[in-house]
């Protein structure tokens, strides 16, 4: 299905929930809505589904205006954050319910489609149970199976994996790409996690406070964020940003504290002026990556371990920095360290917050911790 939002906005009294936006989804592909909590992702999905009507603008499905068409008359399926199942139906009957409602399938066909979907979502052994006997993750898998078994041309997934365990989330992310590789379903997947967007691929729409900031192939948005705000949203932890000045005729960016960062080739043509430079936490290191690296003397305020990574919250002068380092690093609060910035991995944003220069993609993808 080709779904398009044409000048769509949503008001609630005097409050604007969604500012006018134009968005044409990639038909038959995965389209990610990425944004922090309250960015407007769920509202946009409800407008796409017909659960809410836009205050202005139109919703088009395959070129047909469906703005006033109710959700029951649209060919779509939706999965929410909160698992929603029929409590008195078995898992099998929950999954089978949309097929029975639609009619036209034999019992044998229904059983075959339910069985195949249950196997893909690892719940074949639960088909005889009631939802009340399932864990939260199992209930969400059941809700996903019920939506996906319809084989609707439009599938809306509103943070569907938040209640699942880590291992299953990783498995399902990979499986989702395979499940929809045939191009028959247009998928919209809302998430707050940049890593999830990268794993799913496709195209990503970055939303922030009800505004659409950028929509492009996911890797394009990640490597070339259109604005400083997009870069912050598409980085977890957020990108480290720091002011700098480029002076006429100099190949250096001067920081407020007197330090200077050499301008790598991708920033060499920056006009003189003031900029916000940015470096992702995963690109800060405890040792130099090359002779041009800039060393920031810092002291540790907090060191956290998450999975196989360590997150260092450090302070340099009056500025806070976050470094994401591979492995377990035991650094005591108050201890002194140096964080190194590789000039080849620095972003630049102009005074208006627009992208002025981004790292060479090869450096961004192969940089080590």
VEXSETOR-350879 format. One line per 4 residues: for each residue x, y, z of N, C-alpha, C. Coordinates in pm, whole numbers, always signed. Layout:
BEGIN
X Y Z X Y Z X Y Z | ...
This chain:
BEGIN
+83 -120 +0 +0 +0 +0 +87 +125 +0 | +47 +221 -80 +112 +352 -81 +31 +447 +7 | +86 +482 +124 +15 +571 +217 +85 +706 +219 | +5 +811 +213 +60 +946 +209 -16 +1037 +303
+56 +1114 +383 -1 +1221 +463 +26 +1352 +391 | -78 +1423 +357 -68 +1544 +277 -109 +1665 +360 | -8 +1738 +411 -36 +1857 +491 -114 +1827 +618 | -89 +1712 +678 -167 +1667 +793 -120 +1736 +922
-215 +1781 +1002 -187 +1835 +1135 -295 +1787 +1230 | -266 +1798 +1361 -363 +1756 +1463 -361 +1853 +1578 | -476 +1911 +1607 -492 +2005 +1717 -580 +1944 +1824 | -554 +1979 +1947 -640 +1941 +2059 -666 +2069 +2138
-778 +2133 +2110 -805 +2264 +2170 -704 +2364 +2117 | -636 +2430 +2209 -535 +2528 +2168 -398 +2466 +2150 | -386 +2337 +2180 -257 +2268 +2172 -240 +2202 +2036 | -119 +2214 +1981 -86 +2147 +1856 -10 +2019 +1887
-69 +1906 +1853 -2 +1777 +1875 +86 +1741 +1757 | +37 +1768 +1635 +115 +1743 +1514 +111 +1867 +1427 | +226 +1920 +1396 +235 +2035 +1307 +223 +1986 +1162 | +179 +2073 +1070 +158 +2028 +932 +278 +1953 +876
+253 +1833 +827 +361 +1752 +773 +316 +1681 +646 | +413 +1656 +561 +394 +1578 +439 +484 +1455 +451 | +425 +1338 +434 +501 +1215 +448 +443 +1110 +355 | +526 +1060 +265 +485 +953 +176 +567 +829 +210
+500 +727 +264 +569 +606 +306 +625 +531 +186 | +729 +452 +214 +784 +363 +113 +697 +239 +106 | +627 +222 -5 +534 +111 -19 +607 -22 -17 | +553 -117 +59 +610 -250 +66 +741 -259 +143
+775 -154 +217 +901 -149 +290 +874 -123 +439 | +980 -126 +519 +971 -89 +659 +999 +60 +672 | +906 +131 +734 +917 +275 +760 +920 +295 +912 | +1028 +349 +963 +1044 +367 +1107 +1006 +510 +1146
+925 +522 +1251 +901 +653 +1313 +987 +658 +1437 | +1090 +742 +1436 +1185 +751 +1546 +1167 +883 +1619 | +1155 +876 +1750 +1143 +998 +1829 +1134 +965 +1976 | +1165 +1062 +2058 +1158 +1043 +2201 +1011 +1039 +2245
+988 +1005 +2370 +853 +1002 +2424 +785 +1137 +2403 | +659 +1132 +2357 +578 +1251 +2330 +626 +1326 +2205 | +697 +1257 +2118 +738 +1320 +1992 +624 +1329 +1893 | +520 +1245 +1912 +407 +1246 +1821 +391 +1118 +1740
+470 +1017 +1771 +469 +893 +1693 +333 +824 +1696 | +277 +807 +1815 +148 +737 +1827 +38 +818 +1761 | +41 +950 +1775 -61 +1034 +1712 -57 +1019 +1561 | +64 +1020 +1504 +77 +1003 +1359 +23 +867 +1316
+51 +764 +1396 +0 +631 +1363 -152 +627 +1367 | -210 +691 +1466 -356 +692 +1476 -419 +766 +1358 | -351 +869 +1310 -399 +939 +1191 -388 +850 +1068 | -279 +775 +1059 -263 +682 +948 -371 +574 +949
-406 +529 +1070 -500 +418 +1083 -646 +460 +1067 | -674 +588 +1087 -812 +634 +1085 -877 +631 +1221 | -797 +606 +1325 -849 +611 +1462 -877 +756 +1502 | -801 +849 +1448 -824 +992 +1467 -831 +1058 +1330
-901 +1168 +1324 -910 +1244 +1199 -822 +1368 +1211 | -746 +1399 +1108 -660 +1517 +1117 -741 +1646 +1123 | -686 +1746 +1191 -750 +1877 +1195 -741 +1945 +1060 | -632 +1920 +990 -612 +1974 +855 -539 +1868 +773
-554 +1875 +643 -482 +1786 +555 -558 +1660 +521 | -493 +1575 +439 -557 +1454 +390 -468 +1333 +412 | -533 +1216 +423 -464 +1087 +426 -504 +1013 +298 | -405 +973 +220 -429 +907 +92 -376 +764 +97
-455 +668 +53 -414 +529 +43 -423 +488 -103 | -309 +457 -162 -302 +425 -305 -369 +533 -389 | -348 +658 -349 -399 +772 -423 -542 +811 -392 | -611 +732 -308 -751 +758 -275 -759 +829 -140
-836 +935 -132 -854 +1009 -8 -937 +925 +90 | -873 +883 +201 -944 +802 +301 -953 +876 +434 | -940 +1009 +428 -936 +1088 +551 -1057 +1062 +640 | -1176 +1052 +582 -1296 +1032 +662 -1341 +889 +673
-1257 +795 +625 -1294 +653 +628 -1258 +594 +763 | -1351 +522 +826 -1326 +466 +958 -1222 +355 +951 | -1160 +327 +1065 -1056 +226 +1070 -1110 +89 +1031 | -1236 +60 +1058 -1292 -71 +1028 -1303 -95 +878
-1306 +12 +801 -1319 -1 +656 -1184 +10 +586 | -1078 +19 +662 -945 +29 +602 -874 -107 +612 | -786 -132 +517 -713 -259 +512 -581 -244 +584 | -587 -262 +716 -466 -245 +797 -476 -328 +924
-364 -342 +990 -357 -405 +1122 -265 -322 +1209 | -287 -325 +1340 -209 -242 +1431 -178 -318 +1558 | -56 -299 +1609 -13 -358 +1735 +36 -244 +1825 | -12 -242 +1948 +21 -136 +2043 +131 -180 +2140
+181 -83 +2217 +277 -116 +2323 +215 -213 +2423 | +93 -184 +2464 +24 -268 +2562 -40 -385 +2488 | -11 -506 +2534 -69 -622 +2469 -220 -624 +2490 | -294 -645 +2382 -440 -646 +2386 -487 -778 +2325
-545 -863 +2408 -596 -992 +2363 -735 -1017 +2421 | -809 -1108 +2358 -939 -1147 +2412 -916 -1245 +2527 | -951 -1207 +2650 -914 -1291 +2766 -981 -1428 +2769 | -1099 -1442 +2707 -1169 -1571 +2713 -1137 -1660 +2593
-1054 -1610 +2501 -1013 -1689 +2385 -877 -1752 +2411 | -858 -1872 +2361 -725 -1932 +2364 -632 -1853 +2274 | -504 -1880 +2287 -407 -1813 +2199 -441 -1843 +2053 | -476 -1967 +2026 -512 -2003 +1888 -629 -1919 +1839
-735 -1909 +1919 -853 -1836 +1876 -828 -1686 +1869 | -738 -1634 +1955 -700 -1494 +1943 -638 -1466 +1808 | -545 -1551 +1769 -477 -1531 +1641 -573 -1553 +1525 | -662 -1651 +1539 -754 -1685 +1431 -868 -1586 +1416
-894 -1505 +1519 -1015 -1422 +1520 -1028 -1330 +1399 | -924 -1259 +1352 -943 -1174 +1235 -971 -1254 +1108 | -919 -1376 +1100 -945 -1461 +983 -1090 -1508 +982 | -1140 -1542 +1100 -1280 -1586 +1109 -1373 -1468 +1079
-1337 -1350 +1127 -1420 -1232 +1105 -1426 -1196 +956 | -1313 -1209 +889 -1309 -1175 +747 -1384 -1276 +661 | -1385 -1403 +704 -1453 -1508 +628 -1377 -1546 +502 | -1426 -1649 +436 -1368 -1689 +309 -1259 -1793 +317
-1219 -1833 +438 -1116 -1934 +454 -1174 -2059 +518 | -1126 -2173 +475 -1167 -2299 +536 -1099 -2315 +671 | -1152 -2403 +754 -1091 -2428 +885 -948 -2479 +868 | -926 -2558 +766 -793 -2609 +741 -695 -2496 +708
-739 -2400 +626 -655 -2286 +591 -627 -2199 +713 | -730 -2179 +795 -712 -2099 +917 -608 -2163 +1007 | -620 -2293 +1027 -526 -2363 +1115 -384 -2357 +1058 | -373 -2367 +927 -240 -2361 +866 -177 -2224 +883
-255 -2118 +863 -199 -1983 +875 -168 -1948 +1019 | -256 -1987 +1112 -230 -1962 +1254 -106 -2038 +1299 | -96 -2164 +1258 +20 -2245 +1298 +150 -2187 +1246 | +151 -2142 +1121 +272 -2086 +1063 +314 -1957 +1134
+216 -1872 +1165 +249 -1746 +1233 +293 -1771 +1376 | +229 -1865 +1444 +268 -1898 +1582 +411 -1951 +1586 | +448 -2029 +1485 +584 -2082 +1481 +685 -1970 +1461 | +654 -1876 +1373 +746 -1765 +1349 +768 -1681 +1474
+666 -1671 +1557 +676 -1589 +1678 +701 -1671 +1803 | +737 -1797 +1785 +779 -1884 +1896 +671 -1905 +2001 | +547 -1920 +1959 +440 -1943 +2056 +356 -2066 +2019 | +411 -2156 +1938 +336 -2275 +1898 +294 -2359 +2018
+377 -2360 +2120 +348 -2442 +2239 +245 -2377 +2331 | +198 -2259 +2296 +104 -2186 +2383 -37 -2179 +2324 | -61 -2242 +2211 -186 -2221 +2139 -311 -2258 +2217 | -301 -2351 +2311 -418 -2394 +2387 -439 -2313 +2515
-349 -2223 +2547 -359 -2149 +2673 -443 -2023 +2656 | -492 -1974 +2773 -561 -1846 +2776 -460 -1735 +2802 | -487 -1613 +2755 -392 -1503 +2775 -354 -1481 +2921 | -449 -1505 +3013 -420 -1483 +3154 -311 -1573 +3208
-281 -1683 +3138 -177 -1777 +3182 -42 -1747 +3117 | -35 -1639 +3041 +88 -1606 +2969 +166 -1495 +3038 | +294 -1491 +3010 +375 -1377 +3054 +342 -1257 +2967 | +389 -1140 +3009 +364 -1021 +2929 +422 -1033 +2789
+543 -1087 +2781 +604 -1103 +2650 +528 -1199 +2562 | +476 -1307 +2620 +398 -1404 +2543 +267 -1343 +2495 | +207 -1259 +2579 +84 -1193 +2538 +109 -1097 +2421 | +222 -1026 +2425 +251 -935 +2316 +280 -1012 +2187
+345 -1125 +2198 +370 -1207 +2080 +237 -1255 +2020 | +142 -1286 +2107 +10 -1327 +2059 -58 -1213 +1985 | -51 -1093 +2041 -111 -976 +1977 -45 -949 +1842 | +86 -964 +1834 +156 -944 +1708 +113 -1048 +1605
+102 -1172 +1650 +61 -1279 +1557 -79 -1254 +1503 | -170 -1206 +1589 -307 -1179 +1545 -308 -1069 +1439 | -225 -968 +1456 -221 -859 +1358 -156 -905 +1227 | -49 -981 +1239 +27 -1018 +1120 -41 -1127 +1038
-122 -1212 +1103 -186 -1322 +1031 -288 -1269 +930 | -336 -1147 +947 -433 -1089 +854 -371 -1063 +716 | -239 -1051 +713 -169 -1019 +588 -223 -891 +526 | -247 -792 +613 -298 -663 +567 -189 -589 +490
-226 -508 +391 -125 -434 +314 -57 -324 +393 | -114 -285 +509 -54 -183 +595 -52 -236 +737 | +67 -241 +797 +84 -290 +934 +150 -182 +1017 | +82 -139 +1123 +131 -34 +1212 +175 -97 +1344
+301 -78 +1381 +358 -137 +1501 +406 -25 +1593 | +334 -4 +1702 +366 +105 +1794 +450 +52 +1911 | +583 +59 +1896 +677 +8 +1996 +635 -131 +2044 | +624 -227 +1953 +565 -357 +1989 +654 -447 +2072
+784 -416 +2080 +875 -509 +2147 +915 -464 +2287 | +858 -355 +2337 +904 -301 +2465 +880 -397 +2581 | +782 -487 +2568 +752 -578 +2678 +818 -715 +2662 | +904 -729 +2563 +968 -857 +2538 +1108 -860 +2596
+1156 -981 +2625 +1291 -994 +2677 +1392 -960 +2566 | +1513 -928 +2610 +1615 -876 +2519 +1643 -971 +2403 | +1659 -1099 +2434 +1694 -1196 +2331 +1586 -1205 +2225 | +1460 -1211 +2268 +1351 -1222 +2172 +1337 -1095 +2090
+1362 -981 +2153 +1356 -855 +2079 +1456 -857 +1963 | +1578 -904 +1992 +1680 -909 +1888 +1637 -1005 +1777 | +1580 -1120 +1814 +1537 -1218 +1715 +1425 -1162 +1627 | +1327 -1098 +1692 +1211 -1049 +1617 +1247 -934 +1525
+1340 -849 +1566 +1383 -741 +1479 +1437 -797 +1347 | +1521 -898 +1361 +1577 -959 +1240 +1469 -1030 +1159 | +1377 -1097 +1230 +1272 -1172 +1161 +1174 -1079 +1090 | +1148 -962 +1148 +1055 -868 +1085 +1102 -830 +946
+1233 -810 +930 +1286 -775 +799 +1261 -889 +700 | +1275 -1012 +747 +1254 -1126 +659 +1106 -1147 +630 | +1022 -1127 +732 +879 -1149 +715 +819 -1060 +607 | +873 -939 +592 +815 -843 +498 +905 -817 +378
+998 -909 +355 +1091 -891 +244 +1022 -908 +108 | +901 -967 +107 +833 -990 -20 +770 -863 -78 | +771 -755 +0 +721 -628 -51 +570 -617 -58 | +498 -710 +6 +353 -706 +1 +291 -618 +110
+368 -589 +213 +315 -513 +327 +396 -387 +350 | +328 -276 +365 +391 -151 +406 +389 -148 +559 | +507 -144 +619 +520 -153 +764 +560 -17 +820 | +491 +25 +926 +528 +146 +1000 +560 +102 +1142
+681 +132 +1185 +731 +82 +1314 +778 +201 +1398 | +710 +226 +1508 +746 +337 +1596 +841 +291 +1705 | +943 +370 +1733 +1039 +334 +1836 +1106 +460 +1891 | +1155 +449 +2013 +1236 +555 +2073 +1385 +523 +2061
+1420 +405 +2011 +1557 +356 +2014 +1625 +369 +1878 | +1728 +453 +1868 +1802 +463 +1742 +1858 +330 +1694 | +1906 +248 +1788 +1964 +120 +1749 +1860 +30 +1682 | +1735 +39 +1729 +1629 -39 +1669 +1604 +6 +1525
+1606 +136 +1503 +1588 +188 +1367 +1699 +137 +1275 | +1822 +138 +1324 +1934 +92 +1243 +1923 -57 +1211 | +1878 -136 +1308 +1865 -280 +1285 +1754 -311 +1186 | +1646 -232 +1189 +1535 -257 +1097 +1564 -206 +957
+1646 -100 +945 +1680 -48 +814 +1564 +27 +752 | +1543 +9 +623 +1435 +79 +554 +1456 +228 +553 | +1346 +302 +570 +1348 +448 +578 +1309 +489 +720 | +1361 +601 +766 +1329 +651 +899 +1279 +795 +892
+1167 +819 +961 +1114 +954 +980 +1144 +995 +1123 | +1218 +1103 +1141 +1251 +1152 +1274 +1147 +1255 +1316 | +1079 +1228 +1427 +978 +1319 +1480 +1026 +1380 +1610 | +990 +1505 +1631 +1029 +1573 +1755 +926 +1679 +1788
+859 +1663 +1902 +759 +1758 +1949 +656 +1790 +1842 | +610 +1685 +1774 +504 +1701 +1676 +548 +1747 +1539 | +677 +1757 +1516 +729 +1801 +1387 +808 +1689 +1319 | +793 +1679 +1189 +874 +1587 +1111 +1003 +1658 +1072
+1115 +1606 +1120 +1243 +1672 +1097 +1315 +1620 +974 | +1302 +1492 +945 +1372 +1434 +831 +1312 +1298 +799 | +1303 +1265 +670 +1260 +1133 +627 +1346 +1091 +509 | +1420 +981 +527 +1515 +936 +425 +1555 +793 +460
+1631 +727 +372 +1684 +595 +410 +1753 +602 +545 | +1733 +501 +626 +1778 +504 +765 +1927 +536 +778 | +2011 +471 +699 +2154 +498 +708 +2187 +640 +665 | +2111 +694 +571 +2132 +832 +529 +2102 +928 +644
+1994 +904 +717 +1959 +991 +830 +2065 +979 +939 | +2114 +858 +962 +2214 +836 +1068 +2346 +905 +1035 | +2392 +888 +911 +2522 +943 +874 +2518 +1090 +834 | +2400 +1136 +789 +2388 +1276 +746 +2261 +1338 +803
+2254 +1352 +936 +2135 +1415 +996 +2119 +1557 +947 | +1998 +1591 +907 +1976 +1722 +845 +2000 +1838 +941 | +1976 +1814 +1070 +1991 +1920 +1169 +2055 +1866 +1295 | +2094 +1959 +1380 +2151 +1922 +1509 +2051 +1841 +1591
+1924 +1876 +1584 +1823 +1805 +1662 +1806 +1662 +1612 | +1810 +1641 +1480 +1802 +1505 +1428 +1919 +1423 +1480 | +2037 +1481 +1481 +2155 +1410 +1530 +2140 +1370 +1676 | +2079 +1457 +1756 +2059 +1425 +1897 +1958 +1312 +1914
+1849 +1317 +1838 +1747 +1213 +1849 +1802 +1079 +1801 | +1884 +1083 +1694 +1936 +960 +1637 +2071 +924 +1699 | +2081 +936 +1828 +2201 +898 +1902 +2161 +867 +2045 | +2198 +750 +2093 +2165 +709 +2229 +2288 +646 +2294
+2348 +719 +2391 +2313 +849 +2447 +2323 +959 +2341 | +2261 +1077 +2370 +2264 +1185 +2272 +2406 +1227 +2236 | +2419 +1278 +2116 +2548 +1326 +2067 +2603 +1435 +2158 | +2734 +1430 +2182 +2801 +1538 +2255 +2817 +1658 +2162
+2769 +1773 +2205 +2777 +1895 +2124 +2860 +2000 +2198 | +2941 +2073 +2124 +3025 +2174 +2186 +3049 +2288 +2088 | +3049 +2414 +2137 +3067 +2528 +2048 +3212 +2543 +2002 | +3228 +2592 +1881 +3362 +2615 +1828 +3354 +2725 +1722
+3467 +2788 +1698 +3477 +2896 +1601 +3584 +2863 +1498 | +3548 +2881 +1371 +3646 +2866 +1264 +3688 +3007 +1220 | +3816 +3034 +1227 +3867 +3166 +1192 +3914 +3168 +1047 | +3910 +3285 +984 +3950 +3293 +843 +4091 +3241 +819
+4106 +3157 +718 +4237 +3109 +679 +4298 +3004 +769 | +4224 +2955 +868 +4278 +2855 +959 +4209 +2721 +938 | +4285 +2614 +952 +4231 +2479 +939 +4207 +2419 +1076 | +4161 +2505 +1167 +4135 +2462 +1304 +3998 +2514 +1349
+3938 +2441 +1441 +3817 +2487 +1508 +3854 +2516 +1653 | +3835 +2638 +1694 +3877 +2681 +1827 +3763 +2664 +1927 | +3787 +2588 +2033 +3689 +2565 +2138 +3694 +2680 +2238 | +3589 +2690 +2318 +3577 +2803 +2411 +3685 +2801 +2518
+3739 +2683 +2548 +3837 +2673 +2657 +3980 +2688 +2609 | +3998 +2731 +2485 +4133 +2751 +2434 +4188 +2635 +2355 | +4127 +2519 +2361 +4172 +2405 +2282 +4133 +2425 +2136 | +4205 +2358 +2049 +4177 +2369 +1905 +4173 +2229 +1845
+4074 +2208 +1757 +4056 +2080 +1690 +4091 +2096 +1542 | +4187 +2017 +1492 +4216 +2024 +1349 +4093 +1987 +1267 | +4073 +2055 +1154 +3959 +2026 +1069 +3997 +1913 +972 | +3927 +1803 +984 +3948 +1690 +893 +3899 +1728 +753
+3934 +1651 +651 +3896 +1687 +513 +3748 +1717 +493 | +3659 +1646 +565 +3516 +1669 +542 +3468 +1802 +598 | +3553 +1868 +679 +3517 +1999 +734 +3612 +2109 +688 | +3706 +2075 +603 +3811 +2170 +565 +3756 +2293 +493
+3641 +2278 +427 +3586 +2390 +350 +3485 +2473 +429 | +3475 +2453 +559 +3381 +2531 +639 +3415 +2680 +631 | +3318 +2765 +600 +3344 +2909 +605 +3372 +2953 +748 | +3442 +3063 +763 +3468 +3117 +896 +3335 +3148 +965
+3330 +3122 +1095 +3208 +3147 +1170 +3196 +3059 +1291 | +3082 +3069 +1359 +3056 +2991 +1479 +2975 +2866 +1445 | +3009 +2756 +1510 +2946 +2628 +1483 +2922 +2553 +1614 | +2834 +2456 +1604 +2823 +2353 +1707 +2883 +2227 +1647
+2988 +2176 +1709 +3048 +2052 +1665 +2991 +1937 +1748 | +2986 +1821 +1689 +2927 +1707 +1759 +3008 +1580 +1740 | +3011 +1498 +1844 +3077 +1367 +1835 +2990 +1267 +1912 | +2964 +1154 +1852 +2882 +1053 +1917 +2957 +992 +2035
+2885 +957 +2143 +2951 +897 +2260 +3034 +775 +2226 | +2992 +697 +2126 +3066 +576 +2089 +3197 +608 +2019 | +3218 +736 +1982 +3342 +774 +1914 +3440 +845 +2007 | +3407 +859 +2133 +3505 +909 +2231 +3587 +791 +2282
+3716 +813 +2303 +3805 +705 +2343 +3894 +747 +2459 | +3953 +646 +2523 +4048 +672 +2631 +4191 +675 +2581 | +4212 +647 +2453 +4345 +656 +2393 +4330 +713 +2253 | +4434 +774 +2203 +4428 +841 +2074 +4411 +741 +1961
+4332 +781 +1863 +4311 +699 +1744 +4408 +738 +1633 | +4473 +856 +1650 +4567 +906 +1550 +4635 +1030 +1604 | +4738 +1076 +1534 +4816 +1190 +1585 +4739 +1321 +1589 | +4630 +1333 +1514 +4554 +1458 +1512 +4446 +1463 +1619
+4427 +1355 +1696 +4321 +1351 +1796 +4338 +1462 +1899 | +4224 +1516 +1945 +4223 +1618 +2049 +4197 +1551 +2183 | +4280 +1580 +2282 +4266 +1524 +2416 +4189 +1621 +2504 | +4082 +1572 +2566 +4005 +1652 +2661 +4036 +1604 +2802
+4100 +1684 +2884 +4120 +1645 +3024 +3987 +1653 +3100 | +3948 +1544 +3161 +3818 +1535 +3228 +3833 +1469 +3364 | +3729 +1481 +3443 +3717 +1398 +3562 +3584 +1325 +3557 | +3584 +1202 +3606 +3468 +1115 +3598 +3366 +1154 +3704
+3242 +1171 +3662 +3133 +1195 +3756 +3054 +1068 +3783 | +3046 +980 +3684 +2971 +855 +3701 +3017 +758 +3594 | +3032 +631 +3633 +3064 +524 +3539 +2958 +415 +3553 | +2892 +383 +3442 +2786 +283 +3442 +2823 +170 +3347
+2783 +49 +3384 +2804 -67 +3299 +2668 -115 +3251 | +2653 -129 +3120 +2528 -178 +3060 +2563 -282 +2956 | +2531 -408 +2987 +2567 -516 +2896 +2717 -526 +2882 | +2766 -516 +2759 +2909 -527 +2734 +2975 -391 +2718
+2901 -283 +2746 +2954 -147 +2731 +2962 -75 +2865 | +3052 +22 +2870 +3061 +112 +2986 +3028 +253 +2940 | +2952 +324 +3021 +2914 +462 +2991 +2981 +554 +3094 | +3066 +641 +3046 +3135 +734 +3133 +3072 +872 +3121
+3030 +926 +3234 +2980 +1062 +3240 +3093 +1146 +3299 | +3148 +1235 +3216 +3267 +1309 +3256 +3242 +1459 +3241 | +3328 +1536 +3306 +3315 +1682 +3299 +3448 +1741 +3255 | +3438 +1827 +3154 +3554 +1901 +3105 +3520 +2049 +3115
+3588 +2118 +3205 +3554 +2258 +3228 +3412 +2270 +3279 | +3329 +2344 +3207 +3189 +2359 +3247 +3095 +2271 +3166 | +3151 +2180 +3088 +3069 +2099 +2998 +3068 +1952 +3040 | +2952 +1888 +3022 +2938 +1746 +3051 +2953 +1666 +2922
+3021 +1553 +2931 +3045 +1465 +2819 +3004 +1323 +2856 | +2960 +1247 +2756 +2927 +1107 +2776 +3006 +1025 +2674 | +3075 +923 +2723 +3151 +833 +2636 +3096 +692 +2650 | +3073 +626 +2538 +3030 +487 +2537 +3148 +402 +2494
+3198 +321 +2587 +3319 +244 +2564 +3287 +95 +2565 | +3349 +20 +2477 +3328 -124 +2477 +3401 -187 +2595 | +3342 -293 +2650 +3403 -362 +2762 +3368 -299 +2895 | +3410 -363 +3001 +3385 -315 +3137 +3501 -229 +3183
+3473 -105 +3212 +3577 -10 +3256 +3545 +35 +3398 | +3630 +4 +3490 +3608 +42 +3630 +3686 +169 +3660 | +3616 +281 +3656 +3675 +411 +3682 +3597 +477 +3796 | +3667 +517 +3899 +3603 +573 +4017 +3562 +718 +3993
+3444 +758 +4046 +3404 +898 +4037 +3512 +989 +4094 | +3539 +1099 +4025 +3641 +1193 +4067 +3776 +1168 +4005 | +3796 +1050 +3946 +3926 +1020 +3886 +3944 +1098 +3757 | +4069 +1128 +3726 +4101 +1207 +3606 +4125 +1115 +3487
+4072 +1153 +3373 +4094 +1079 +3250 +4109 +1178 +3135 | +4156 +1127 +3024 +4155 +1203 +2901 +4064 +1133 +2801 | +3972 +1209 +2742 +3888 +1158 +2635 +3939 +1214 +2503 | +3954 +1127 +2404 +4013 +1168 +2277 +3906 +1178 +2168
+3913 +1287 +2091 +3824 +1310 +1977 +3904 +1296 +1849 | +3859 +1206 +1762 +3919 +1192 +1630 +3852 +1293 +1537 | +3926 +1390 +1481 +3865 +1492 +1396 +3786 +1434 +1278 | +3821 +1312 +1235 +3752 +1250 +1121 +3610 +1207 +1156
+3576 +1208 +1286 +3444 +1160 +1330 +3358 +1272 +1387 | +3390 +1396 +1352 +3320 +1512 +1407 +3217 +1564 +1307 | +3098 +1595 +1359 +2991 +1660 +1281 +3001 +1810 +1305 | +2949 +1888 +1209 +2943 +2033 +1226 +2803 +2082 +1189
+2750 +2171 +1273 +2618 +2231 +1250 +2634 +2382 +1255 | +2567 +2451 +1163 +2583 +2596 +1156 +2499 +2665 +1263 | +2499 +2797 +1260 +2430 +2875 +1363 +2281 +2849 +1365 | +2225 +2807 +1251 +2082 +2777 +1243 +2051 +2632 +1281
+2155 +2556 +1314 +2135 +2417 +1353 +2133 +2320 +1238 | +2163 +2367 +1116 +2162 +2279 +1000 +2298 +2212 +981 | +2296 +2093 +925 +2420 +2018 +903 +2511 +2095 +809 | +2635 +2116 +855 +2735 +2183 +772 +2843 +2087 +726
+2854 +1972 +789 +2954 +1873 +751 +2940 +1749 +836 | +2953 +1632 +773 +2941 +1505 +846 +3058 +1415 +811 | +3096 +1325 +902 +3212 +1240 +879 +3196 +1151 +757 | +3310 +1118 +698 +3310 +1018 +593 +3247 +891 +647
+3157 +831 +569 +3082 +716 +618 +3173 +602 +659 | +3283 +581 +589 +3374 +472 +623 +3429 +490 +762 | +3469 +614 +797 +3519 +641 +932 +3411 +616 +1035 | +3289 +659 +1005 +3180 +645 +1101 +3145 +500 +1127
+3163 +415 +1026 +3122 +274 +1039 +3235 +188 +1095 | +3363 +229 +1076 +3472 +144 +1117 +3544 +195 +1241 | +3502 +310 +1293 +3567 +363 +1413 +3557 +268 +1528 | +3668 +245 +1598 +3667 +153 +1713 +3652 +232 +1840
+3615 +162 +1947 +3599 +229 +2076 +3736 +250 +2137
